[in-house]
Amino acid sequence: MTLAIEDDVATDLRLLRAYEPVVRYNQGELFFPTNVEGYLRECDLLVGSSERDREVIVPVGELTPERLATATARPGETLYLRLVQRPMAPLELARWRNRPDRQVFHAPGRLARVGLFARLVDAAFSASLLLRGTVPGGTAAAAQVKYARAREDDQRLVYYGRVVRSGGWIVLQYLYFYFMNDYRSTFHGANDHEADWEQVFVYLDDAPGGPRPVWIAAAAHDFVGDELRRRWDDPTLETVGDHPVVYAGAGSHASYFEQGEYVTEIPLPGMRGVRGLLEALRAFWRESLRQPDPGDLASALSRALSVPFVDYARGDGSSVGHGTDSSWAPVLIDDDTPWVDGYRGLFGLDTYDRVGGERAPAGPKYGRTGAVRMSWNDPLGFAGVDKVAPPSRQPDELRGRIRDREAKLSELYRASTSRPGASPPTGRWRHSTRHGQPSSRPTSRSWRGNAASGPVSPTRSSRFAGSWAGSRREISATHARICATRTARCPPPTSSTVGSSSSGPPSASDSCCWRSWRLCRSGLPRGGSRSDWRSPATRCSRLPSGDGSRC
């Protein structure tokens, strides 16, 4: 058993190393991926429900991964780490900014790219920071000092790797942990928060001939679901051998597949409530009052009242990965890793920001609410890969779909012919066992369709079943009415023809009535149409020569 586990670990590490991304950073980046143990040595652990009633339960220097895994909070309280216990004072912060080894980041003003109204909205967003819980000024600088101290003890550039096998896919999940997100304070972005988790996924086809990369997905601003992924053969995806290239956002560390500067829009605080109200009013106007749809006013207003920010993914700074001067140090994690599975709190300072932008994130497995992240629980559904089959399984998948469609068609056909008063359509039908399931195909022209065109679709079959039953009922009613009219004119039957039964056919001496009775009892003559039943004159005209005039 131990040898089997060791073999699985070695296989997973080999897969992770074979396709690990190359991450390119911006000039001026302060924080790079590191290990959690060094971060915990610089943190204390707190619990509370607000800034006023929080308390330290594990002081700085005593926190370990094992102790973190056993920490719990009472209902209504939140567990969280705190990296910076004392932010830098203004004078200390000025000396830090003027240090000689600091890399300077240059960028034009982000508001130069937008209009006057967007600048007014940005002023409102800046004012909201005074009312919200935010990361104190000087926190990013103090965090950088602690990060530099941790790098002296451990210079590895770490990613946490996880391998999941499901549905013919092998999912390689790469998780990067940063001491700080300094997007706002260093790169004029939207927010700051202690600790930062980012992730990239590589989806391999678990083919008989060996794993083969098919998709890649990365978490980024303004993208969800299918928008997170790209095909491995996408011409815009840059690779170095079998290693995809990812560009990290400056300070935000969001992942992008192409080098550039991305304008992202952040809604004003409080827009969520306004959006919900507008959507409710729209539904009332359209569904209750039956008025024309005014359009998605909530989305229009949200776009108008959004603050533009630029996420810089230039890739002009340090790079880590295959073919660069720096290499990765992978660390495997899974559900059995104690601190991953046991700790449900935040990995940095909880500012109790109502908007949430300045609150620290939770760990790789859980969200801020304590629920399991979709990216952990269902990595295929997270990027929409669950909707497609691996290439090696697509032929079997298509054959299965064909069998399901043919089985459904056969079921619809049987249902259409088993109703009271219904009968199969004209024409001969044969059953085949193509793909192992029976299917029905007409061998002659029927249902006003061409038999050579193949099986009828479920939609067409369902439509025919209803129309056929309705037509049969109409024909039967007309048939009975005409028979009653025609045979009423006939003389009483004679015993010479039918014996003593009074319900037998009319007398053979009246050729017209005799043939009318026979026609009514036997059904429509071969080649007749439905309209023949509706006109007695037409009925008689179909009898042998001379008989129609006697009717």
Secondary structure as a PSIPRED ss2 file (coil, helix, strand):
# PSIPRED VFORMAT (PSIPRED V4.0)

   1 M C   1.000  0.000  0.000
   2 T H   0.000  1.000  0.000
   3 L H   0.000  1.000  0.000
   4 A H   0.000  1.000  0.000
   5 I H   0.000  1.000  0.000
   6 E H   0.000  1.000  0.000
   7 D H   0.000  1.000  0.000
   8 D H   0.000  1.000  0.000
   9 V H   0.000  1.000  0.000
  10 A H   0.000  1.000  0.000
  11 T H   0.000  1.000  0.000
  12 D H   0.000  1.000  0.000
  13 L H   0.000  1.000  0.000
  14 R H   0.000  1.000  0.000
  15 L H   0.000  1.000  0.000
  16 L H   0.000  1.000  0.000
  17 R H   0.000  1.000  0.000
  18 A H   0.000  1.000  0.000
  19 Y H   0.000  1.000  0.000
  20 E C   1.000  0.000  0.000
  21 P C   1.000  0.000  0.000
  22 V E   0.000  0.000  1.000
  23 V E   0.000  0.000  1.000
  24 R E   0.000  0.000  1.000
  25 Y C   1.000  0.000  0.000
  26 N C   1.000  0.000  0.000
  27 Q C   1.000  0.000  0.000
  28 G C   1.000  0.000  0.000
  29 E C   1.000  0.000  0.000
  30 L C   1.000  0.000  0.000
  31 F C   1.000  0.000  0.000
  32 F C   1.000  0.000  0.000
  33 P C   1.000  0.000  0.000
  34 T C   1.000  0.000  0.000
  35 N C   1.000  0.000  0.000
  36 V H   0.000  1.000  0.000
  37 E H   0.000  1.000  0.000
  38 G H   0.000  1.000  0.000
  39 Y H   0.000  1.000  0.000
  40 L H   0.000  1.000  0.000
  41 R H   0.000  1.000  0.000
  42 E C   1.000  0.000  0.000
  43 C C   1.000  0.000  0.000
  44 D E   0.000  0.000  1.000
  45 L E   0.000  0.000  1.000
  46 L E   0.000  0.000  1.000
  47 V E   0.000  0.000  1.000
  48 G E   0.000  0.000  1.000
  49 S C   1.000  0.000  0.000
  50 S C   1.000  0.000  0.000
  51 E C   1.000  0.000  0.000
  52 R C   1.000  0.000  0.000
  53 D C   1.000  0.000  0.000
  54 R C   1.000  0.000  0.000
  55 E E   0.000  0.000  1.000
  56 V E   0.000  0.000  1.000
  57 I E   0.000  0.000  1.000
  58 V E   0.000  0.000  1.000
  59 P C   1.000  0.000  0.000
  60 V C   1.000  0.000  0.000
  61 G C   1.000  0.000  0.000
  62 E C   1.000  0.000  0.000
  63 L C   1.000  0.000  0.000
  64 T C   1.000  0.000  0.000
  65 P H   0.000  1.000  0.000
  66 E H   0.000  1.000  0.000
  67 R H   0.000  1.000  0.000
  68 L H   0.000  1.000  0.000
  69 A H   0.000  1.000  0.000
  70 T C   1.000  0.000  0.000
  71 A C   1.000  0.000  0.000
  72 T C   1.000  0.000  0.000
  73 A C   1.000  0.000  0.000
  74 R C   1.000  0.000  0.000
  75 P C   1.000  0.000  0.000
  76 G C   1.000  0.000  0.000
  77 E C   1.000  0.000  0.000
  78 T E   0.000  0.000  1.000
  79 L E   0.000  0.000  1.000
  80 Y E   0.000  0.000  1.000
  81 L E   0.000  0.000  1.000
  82 R E   0.000  0.000  1.000
  83 L C   1.000  0.000  0.000
  84 V C   1.000  0.000  0.000
  85 Q C   1.000  0.000  0.000
  86 R C   1.000  0.000  0.000
  87 P C   1.000  0.000  0.000
  88 M C   1.000  0.000  0.000
  89 A C   1.000  0.000  0.000
  90 P H   0.000  1.000  0.000
  91 L H   0.000  1.000  0.000
  92 E H   0.000  1.000  0.000
  93 L H   0.000  1.000  0.000
  94 A H   0.000  1.000  0.000
  95 R H   0.000  1.000  0.000
  96 W H   0.000  1.000  0.000
  97 R H   0.000  1.000  0.000
  98 N C   1.000  0.000  0.000
  99 R C   1.000  0.000  0.000
 100 P C   1.000  0.000  0.000
 101 D C   1.000  0.000  0.000
 102 R C   1.000  0.000  0.000
 103 Q C   1.000  0.000  0.000
 104 V C   1.000  0.000  0.000
 105 F C   1.000  0.000  0.000
 106 H C   1.000  0.000  0.000
 107 A C   1.000  0.000  0.000
 108 P C   1.000  0.000  0.000
 109 G C   1.000  0.000  0.000
 110 R H   0.000  1.000  0.000
 111 L H   0.000  1.000  0.000
 112 A H   0.000  1.000  0.000
 113 R H   0.000  1.000  0.000
 114 V C   1.000  0.000  0.000
 115 G C   1.000  0.000  0.000
 116 L H   0.000  1.000  0.000
 117 F H   0.000  1.000  0.000
 118 A H   0.000  1.000  0.000
 119 R H   0.000  1.000  0.000
 120 L H   0.000  1.000  0.000
 121 V H   0.000  1.000  0.000
 122 D H   0.000  1.000  0.000
 123 A H   0.000  1.000  0.000
 124 A H   0.000  1.000  0.000
 125 F H   0.000  1.000  0.000
 126 S H   0.000  1.000  0.000
 127 A H   0.000  1.000  0.000
 128 S H   0.000  1.000  0.000
 129 L C   1.000  0.000  0.000
 130 L C   1.000  0.000  0.000
 131 L C   1.000  0.000  0.000
 132 R C   1.000  0.000  0.000
 133 G C   1.000  0.000  0.000
 134 T C   1.000  0.000  0.000
 135 V C   1.000  0.000  0.000
 136 P C   1.000  0.000  0.000
 137 G C   1.000  0.000  0.000
 138 G C   1.000  0.000  0.000
 139 T H   0.000  1.000  0.000
 140 A H   0.000  1.000  0.000
 141 A H   0.000  1.000  0.000
 142 A H   0.000  1.000  0.000
 143 A H   0.000  1.000  0.000
 144 Q H   0.000  1.000  0.000
 145 V H   0.000  1.000  0.000
 146 K H   0.000  1.000  0.000
 147 Y H   0.000  1.000  0.000
 148 A H   0.000  1.000  0.000
 149 R H   0.000  1.000  0.000
 150 A H   0.000  1.000  0.000
 151 R H   0.000  1.000  0.000
 152 E H   0.000  1.000  0.000
 153 D H   0.000  1.000  0.000
 154 D C   1.000  0.000  0.000
 155 Q C   1.000  0.000  0.000
 156 R C   1.000  0.000  0.000
 157 L E   0.000  0.000  1.000
 158 V E   0.000  0.000  1.000
 159 Y E   0.000  0.000  1.000
 160 Y E   0.000  0.000  1.000
 161 G E   0.000  0.000  1.000
 162 R E   0.000  0.000  1.000
 163 V E   0.000  0.000  1.000
 164 V E   0.000  0.000  1.000
 165 R E   0.000  0.000  1.000
 166 S E   0.000  0.000  1.000
 167 G C   1.000  0.000  0.000
 168 G C   1.000  0.000  0.000
 169 W E   0.000  0.000  1.000
 170 I E   0.000  0.000  1.000
 171 V E   0.000  0.000  1.000
 172 L E   0.000  0.000  1.000
 173 Q E   0.000  0.000  1.000
 174 Y E   0.000  0.000  1.000
 175 L E   0.000  0.000  1.000
 176 Y E   0.000  0.000  1.000
 177 F E   0.000  0.000  1.000
 178 Y E   0.000  0.000  1.000
 179 F E   0.000  0.000  1.000
 180 M E   0.000  0.000  1.000
 181 N E   0.000  0.000  1.000
 182 D C   1.000  0.000  0.000
 183 Y H   0.000  1.000  0.000
 184 R H   0.000  1.000  0.000
 185 S H   0.000  1.000  0.000
 186 T H   0.000  1.000  0.000
 187 F H   0.000  1.000  0.000
 188 H C   1.000  0.000  0.000
 189 G C   1.000  0.000  0.000
 190 A C   1.000  0.000  0.000
 191 N C   1.000  0.000  0.000
 192 D C   1.000  0.000  0.000
 193 H E   0.000  0.000  1.000
 194 E E   0.000  0.000  1.000
 195 A E   0.000  0.000  1.000
 196 D E   0.000  0.000  1.000
 197 W E   0.000  0.000  1.000
 198 E E   0.000  0.000  1.000
 199 Q E   0.000  0.000  1.000
 200 V E   0.000  0.000  1.000
 201 F E   0.000  0.000  1.000
 202 V E   0.000  0.000  1.000
 203 Y E   0.000  0.000  1.000
 204 L E   0.000  0.000  1.000
 205 D E   0.000  0.000  1.000
 206 D E   0.000  0.000  1.000
 207 A E   0.000  0.000  1.000
 208 P C   1.000  0.000  0.000
 209 G C   1.000  0.000  0.000
 210 G E   0.000  0.000  1.000
 211 P E   0.000  0.000  1.000
 212 R E   0.000  0.000  1.000
 213 P E   0.000  0.000  1.000
 214 V E   0.000  0.000  1.000
 215 W E   0.000  0.000  1.000
 216 I E   0.000  0.000  1.000
 217 A E   0.000  0.000  1.000
 218 A E   0.000  0.000  1.000
 219 A C   1.000  0.000  0.000
 220 A C   1.000  0.000  0.000
 221 H C   1.000  0.000  0.000
 222 D C   1.000  0.000  0.000
 223 F C   1.000  0.000  0.000
 224 V C   1.000  0.000  0.000
 225 G H   0.000  1.000  0.000
 226 D H   0.000  1.000  0.000
 227 E H   0.000  1.000  0.000
 228 L H   0.000  1.000  0.000
 229 R E   0.000  0.000  1.000
 230 R E   0.000  0.000  1.000
 231 R E   0.000  0.000  1.000
 232 W C   1.000  0.000  0.000
 233 D C   1.000  0.000  0.000
 234 D C   1.000  0.000  0.000
 235 P C   1.000  0.000  0.000
 236 T C   1.000  0.000  0.000
 237 L C   1.000  0.000  0.000
 238 E C   1.000  0.000  0.000
 239 T E   0.000  0.000  1.000
 240 V E   0.000  0.000  1.000
 241 G C   1.000  0.000  0.000
 242 D C   1.000  0.000  0.000
 243 H E   0.000  0.000  1.000
 244 P E   0.000  0.000  1.000
 245 V E   0.000  0.000  1.000
 246 V E   0.000  0.000  1.000
 247 Y E   0.000  0.000  1.000
 248 A E   0.000  0.000  1.000
 249 G C   1.000  0.000  0.000
 250 A C   1.000  0.000  0.000
 251 G C   1.000  0.000  0.000
 252 S C   1.000  0.000  0.000
 253 H C   1.000  0.000  0.000
 254 A C   1.000  0.000  0.000
 255 S E   0.000  0.000  1.000
 256 Y E   0.000  0.000  1.000
 257 F C   1.000  0.000  0.000
 258 E C   1.000  0.000  0.000
 259 Q C   1.000  0.000  0.000
 260 G E   0.000  0.000  1.000
 261 E E   0.000  0.000  1.000
 262 Y E   0.000  0.000  1.000
 263 V E   0.000  0.000  1.000
 264 T E   0.000  0.000  1.000
 265 E E   0.000  0.000  1.000
 266 I E   0.000  0.000  1.000
 267 P E   0.000  0.000  1.000
 268 L C   1.000  0.000  0.000
 269 P C   1.000  0.000  0.000
 270 G C   1.000  0.000  0.000
 271 M H   0.000  1.000  0.000
 272 R H   0.000  1.000  0.000
 273 G H   0.000  1.000  0.000
 274 V H   0.000  1.000  0.000
 275 R H   0.000  1.000  0.000
 276 G H   0.000  1.000  0.000
 277 L H   0.000  1.000  0.000
 278 L H   0.000  1.000  0.000
 279 E H   0.000  1.000  0.000
 280 A H   0.000  1.000  0.000
 281 L H   0.000  1.000  0.000
 282 R H   0.000  1.000  0.000
 283 A H   0.000  1.000  0.000
 284 F H   0.000  1.000  0.000
 285 W H   0.000  1.000  0.000
 286 R H   0.000  1.000  0.000
 287 E H   0.000  1.000  0.000
 288 S H   0.000  1.000  0.000
 289 L C   1.000  0.000  0.000
 290 R C   1.000  0.000  0.000
 291 Q C   1.000  0.000  0.000
 292 P C   1.000  0.000  0.000
 293 D C   1.000  0.000  0.000
 294 P C   1.000  0.000  0.000
 295 G C   1.000  0.000  0.000
 296 D C   1.000  0.000  0.000
 297 L H   0.000  1.000  0.000
 298 A H   0.000  1.000  0.000
 299 S H   0.000  1.000  0.000
 300 A H   0.000  1.000  0.000
 301 L H   0.000  1.000  0.000
 302 S H   0.000  1.000  0.000
 303 R H   0.000  1.000  0.000
 304 A H   0.000  1.000  0.000
 305 L C   1.000  0.000  0.000
 306 S E   0.000  0.000  1.000
 307 V E   0.000  0.000  1.000
 308 P E   0.000  0.000  1.000
 309 F E   0.000  0.000  1.000
 310 V E   0.000  0.000  1.000
 311 D E   0.000  0.000  1.000
 312 Y E   0.000  0.000  1.000
 313 A E   0.000  0.000  1.000
 314 R C   1.000  0.000  0.000
 315 G C   1.000  0.000  0.000
 316 D C   1.000  0.000  0.000
 317 G C   1.000  0.000  0.000
 318 S C   1.000  0.000  0.000
 319 S E   0.000  0.000  1.000
 320 V E   0.000  0.000  1.000
 321 G C   1.000  0.000  0.000
 322 H C   1.000  0.000  0.000
 323 G C   1.000  0.000  0.000
 324 T C   1.000  0.000  0.000
 325 D C   1.000  0.000  0.000
 326 S C   1.000  0.000  0.000
 327 S C   1.000  0.000  0.000
 328 W E   0.000  0.000  1.000
 329 A E   0.000  0.000  1.000
 330 P E   0.000  0.000  1.000
 331 V E   0.000  0.000  1.000
 332 L E   0.000  0.000  1.000
 333 I C   1.000  0.000  0.000
 334 D C   1.000  0.000  0.000
 335 D C   1.000  0.000  0.000
 336 D C   1.000  0.000  0.000
 337 T C   1.000  0.000  0.000
 338 P H   0.000  1.000  0.000
 339 W H   0.000  1.000  0.000
 340 V H   0.000  1.000  0.000
 341 D H   0.000  1.000  0.000
 342 G H   0.000  1.000  0.000
 343 Y C   1.000  0.000  0.000
 344 R C   1.000  0.000  0.000
 345 G C   1.000  0.000  0.000
 346 L E   0.000  0.000  1.000
 347 F C   1.000  0.000  0.000
 348 G C   1.000  0.000  0.000
 349 L C   1.000  0.000  0.000
 350 D C   1.000  0.000  0.000
 351 T C   1.000  0.000  0.000
 352 Y C   1.000  0.000  0.000
 353 D C   1.000  0.000  0.000
 354 R C   1.000  0.000  0.000
 355 V C   1.000  0.000  0.000
 356 G C   1.000  0.000  0.000
 357 G C   1.000  0.000  0.000
 358 E C   1.000  0.000  0.000
 359 R C   1.000  0.000  0.000
 360 A C   1.000  0.000  0.000
 361 P C   1.000  0.000  0.000
 362 A E   0.000  0.000  1.000
 363 G C   1.000  0.000  0.000
 364 P C   1.000  0.000  0.000
 365 K C   1.000  0.000  0.000
 366 Y E   0.000  0.000  1.000
 367 G C   1.000  0.000  0.000
 368 R C   1.000  0.000  0.000
 369 T C   1.000  0.000  0.000
 370 G C   1.000  0.000  0.000
 371 A C   1.000  0.000  0.000
 372 V E   0.000  0.000  1.000
 373 R C   1.000  0.000  0.000
 374 M H   0.000  1.000  0.000
 375 S H   0.000  1.000  0.000
 376 W H   0.000  1.000  0.000
 377 N H   0.000  1.000  0.000
 378 D C   1.000  0.000  0.000
 379 P H   0.000  1.000  0.000
 380 L H   0.000  1.000  0.000
 381 G H   0.000  1.000  0.000
 382 F H   0.000  1.000  0.000
 383 A C   1.000  0.000  0.000
 384 G C   1.000  0.000  0.000
 385 V H   0.000  1.000  0.000
 386 D H   0.000  1.000  0.000
 387 K H   0.000  1.000  0.000
 388 V C   1.000  0.000  0.000
 389 A C   1.000  0.000  0.000
 390 P C   1.000  0.000  0.000
 391 P H   0.000  1.000  0.000
 392 S H   0.000  1.000  0.000
 393 R H   0.000  1.000  0.000
 394 Q H   0.000  1.000  0.000
 395 P H   0.000  1.000  0.000
 396 D H   0.000  1.000  0.000
 397 E H   0.000  1.000  0.000
 398 L H   0.000  1.000  0.000
 399 R H   0.000  1.000  0.000
 400 G H   0.000  1.000  0.000
 401 R H   0.000  1.000  0.000
 402 I H   0.000  1.000  0.000
 403 R H   0.000  1.000  0.000
 404 D H   0.000  1.000  0.000
 405 R H   0.000  1.000  0.000
 406 E H   0.000  1.000  0.000
 407 A H   0.000  1.000  0.000
 408 K H   0.000  1.000  0.000
 409 L H   0.000  1.000  0.000
 410 S H   0.000  1.000  0.000
 411 E H   0.000  1.000  0.000
 412 L H   0.000  1.000  0.000
 413 Y H   0.000  1.000  0.000
 414 R H   0.000  1.000  0.000
 415 A H   0.000  1.000  0.000
 416 S H   0.000  1.000  0.000
 417 T H   0.000  1.000  0.000
 418 S C   1.000  0.000  0.000
 419 R C   1.000  0.000  0.000
 420 P C   1.000  0.000  0.000
 421 G C   1.000  0.000  0.000
 422 A C   1.000  0.000  0.000
 423 S C   1.000  0.000  0.000
 424 P C   1.000  0.000  0.000
 425 P C   1.000  0.000  0.000
 426 T C   1.000  0.000  0.000
 427 G C   1.000  0.000  0.000
 428 R C   1.000  0.000  0.000
 429 W E   0.000  0.000  1.000
 430 R E   0.000  0.000  1.000
 431 H E   0.000  0.000  1.000
 432 S E   0.000  0.000  1.000
 433 T C   1.000  0.000  0.000
 434 R H   0.000  1.000  0.000
 435 H H   0.000  1.000  0.000
 436 G H   0.000  1.000  0.000
 437 Q C   1.000  0.000  0.000
 438 P C   1.000  0.000  0.000
 439 S E   0.000  0.000  1.000
 440 S E   0.000  0.000  1.000
 441 R E   0.000  0.000  1.000
 442 P E   0.000  0.000  1.000
 443 T C   1.000  0.000  0.000
 444 S C   1.000  0.000  0.000
 445 R C   1.000  0.000  0.000
 446 S E   0.000  0.000  1.000
 447 W C   1.000  0.000  0.000
 448 R C   1.000  0.000  0.000
 449 G E   0.000  0.000  1.000
 450 N C   1.000  0.000  0.000
 451 A H   0.000  1.000  0.000
 452 A H   0.000  1.000  0.000
 453 S H   0.000  1.000  0.000
 454 G C   1.000  0.000  0.000
 455 P C   1.000  0.000  0.000
 456 V C   1.000  0.000  0.000
 457 S C   1.000  0.000  0.000
 458 P H   0.000  1.000  0.000
 459 T H   0.000  1.000  0.000
 460 R H   0.000  1.000  0.000
 461 S H   0.000  1.000  0.000
 462 S H   0.000  1.000  0.000
 463 R H   0.000  1.000  0.000
 464 F H   0.000  1.000  0.000
 465 A H   0.000  1.000  0.000
 466 G H   0.000  1.000  0.000
 467 S H   0.000  1.000  0.000
 468 W H   0.000  1.000  0.000
 469 A H   0.000  1.000  0.000
 470 G H   0.000  1.000  0.000
 471 S H   0.000  1.000  0.000
 472 R H   0.000  1.000  0.000
 473 R H   0.000  1.000  0.000
 474 E H   0.000  1.000  0.000
 475 I H   0.000  1.000  0.000
 476 S H   0.000  1.000  0.000
 477 A H   0.000  1.000  0.000
 478 T H   0.000  1.000  0.000
 479 H H   0.000  1.000  0.000
 480 A H   0.000  1.000  0.000
 481 R H   0.000  1.000  0.000
 482 I H   0.000  1.000  0.000
 483 C H   0.000  1.000  0.000
 484 A H   0.000  1.000  0.000
 485 T H   0.000  1.000  0.000
 486 R H   0.000  1.000  0.000
 487 T H   0.000  1.000  0.000
 488 A C   1.000  0.000  0.000
 489 R C   1.000  0.000  0.000
 490 C C   1.000  0.000  0.000
 491 P C   1.000  0.000  0.000
 492 P C   1.000  0.000  0.000
 493 P C   1.000  0.000  0.000
 494 T C   1.000  0.000  0.000
 495 S H   0.000  1.000  0.000
 496 S H   0.000  1.000  0.000
 497 T H   0.000  1.000  0.000
 498 V H   0.000  1.000  0.000
 499 G C   1.000  0.000  0.000
 500 S C   1.000  0.000  0.000
 501 S C   1.000  0.000  0.000
 502 S C   1.000  0.000  0.000
 503 S C   1.000  0.000  0.000
 504 G C   1.000  0.000  0.000
 505 P C   1.000  0.000  0.000
 506 P C   1.000  0.000  0.000
 507 S C   1.000  0.000  0.000
 508 A C   1.000  0.000  0.000
 509 S C   1.000  0.000  0.000
 510 D C   1.000  0.000  0.000
 511 S H   0.000  1.000  0.000
 512 C H   0.000  1.000  0.000
 513 C H   0.000  1.000  0.000
 514 W H   0.000  1.000  0.000
 515 R H   0.000  1.000  0.000
 516 S H   0.000  1.000  0.000
 517 W H   0.000  1.000  0.000
 518 R H   0.000  1.000  0.000
 519 L H   0.000  1.000  0.000
 520 C H   0.000  1.000  0.000
 521 R H   0.000  1.000  0.000
 522 S H   0.000  1.000  0.000
 523 G C   1.000  0.000  0.000
 524 L C   1.000  0.000  0.000
 525 P C   1.000  0.000  0.000
 526 R C   1.000  0.000  0.000
 527 G C   1.000  0.000  0.000
 528 G C   1.000  0.000  0.000
 529 S C   1.000  0.000  0.000
 530 R H   0.000  1.000  0.000
 531 S H   0.000  1.000  0.000
 532 D H   0.000  1.000  0.000
 533 W H   0.000  1.000  0.000
 534 R H   0.000  1.000  0.000
 535 S C   1.000  0.000  0.000
 536 P H   0.000  1.000  0.000
 537 A H   0.000  1.000  0.000
 538 T H   0.000  1.000  0.000
 539 R H   0.000  1.000  0.000
 540 C H   0.000  1.000  0.000
 541 S H   0.000  1.000  0.000
 542 R C   1.000  0.000  0.000
 543 L C   1.000  0.000  0.000
 544 P C   1.000  0.000  0.000
 545 S C   1.000  0.000  0.000
 546 G C   1.000  0.000  0.000
 547 D H   0.000  1.000  0.000
 548 G H   0.000  1.000  0.000
 549 S H   0.000  1.000  0.000
 550 R H   0.000  1.000  0.000
 551 C C   1.000  0.000  0.000
